[in-house]
Amino acid sequence: MIQNPTARFLENGALGISWSHNEPYLRGSIIAYPFDWLEASFQYTDINNALYSQVEAFSGSQSLKDKSFDAKIRILKESYLLPQIAIGIRDIGGTGLFSSEYLVMNKMLADFFDISLGLGWGKLNNNSLTNPLGYLSESFNERNDSSEFGGTLNIGNLFSGEAGYFGGVEIFLPRYDGVSIKIELDGINYSEEAIVPLRQESKINIGINYPVSNNLNLKLGYTRGNTINFGFSYDLSLGQKNSLGQKKQQKAKFDRPDLIKRVTSRSTENLYKASFL
């Protein structure tokens, strides 16, 4: 939605890019949909409130940069009665600054209310509750997100530690060509995220999405009760067939091609004779 993940996907073969400024983060993303049930994305984040390294003389004025990979899988497709459900992981094998896992559901109501509700782990434990997986094994109750250099996937951390809930609603305005208003209960724990904890004055985020075209969307929001969030997204439906990729239409086949040839030859001969009359 705004900060929270959802269970929504683009179509098979879609490729998107997005950029957002949500101080202190400048984030660019590339999102791919090799299947309509799989989303894979790469994020590059400029963190303005931290230096590039722990050595100030080496960092100079260069801010901290972070690369991360995310993945999301749809495990249940929405139907008339059932919601769409997806499971996902953020910051796979990265530094752990934004690492989290989640289970989220979405349901469309009355054709213009998209309701979202989710359960998160890691940095998505803002609205904390007891980890329900802890009843299966005590190993799910502890988590260690520290990773000095990144680039490794700590399997033992997945869906472990304190859990939290999040949710929201996206309201589509019927008379305004796809414009929507988003209201969400933020699931991110900003006291644990990144290097320098961020101040959060409100857990309610609000935003508006304005489609400039079928591919380009502009976004404006207000997060944490103190920060303006703005950006854009652009997507291409590369999975659809186009004229360049289509095969040439084959000629129609006849059971008696010799008959067609004789009739055509006689018709041509008669037309030639008639032209001299």
Sequence and secondary structure as in RCSB ss.txt:
>XXXX:A:sequence
MIQNPTARFLENGALGISWSHNEPYLRGSIIAYPFDWLEASFQYTDINNALYSQVEAFSGSQSLKDKSFDAKIRI
LKESYLLPQIAIGIRDIGGTGLFSSEYLVMNKMLADFFDISLGLGWGKLNNNSLTNPLGYLSESFNERNDSSEFG
GTLNIGNLFSGEAGYFGGVEIFLPRYDGVSIKIELDGINYSEEAIVPLRQESKINIGINYPVSNNLNLKLGYTRG
NTINFGFSYDLSLGQKNSLGQKKQQKAKFDRPDLIKRVTSRSTENLYKASFL
>XXXX:A:secstr
  SS  S    TTEEEEEEEEETTEEEEEEEEEEETTEEEEEEEEEEEEEESSS HHHHTT EEEEEEEEEEEEE
E   SSS EEEEEEESTTS SSS EEEEEEEEEETTTEEEEEEEEEETT SSEE  GGGGT GGGG      SS 
    GGGTT S EEEEEEEEEE TTSTT EEEEEE    TTTSSSS    S SEEEEEEEESSSSEEEEEEEETT
TEEEEEEEEEEETTS  TTTS        S HHHHHHHHHHHHHHHHHHTT 
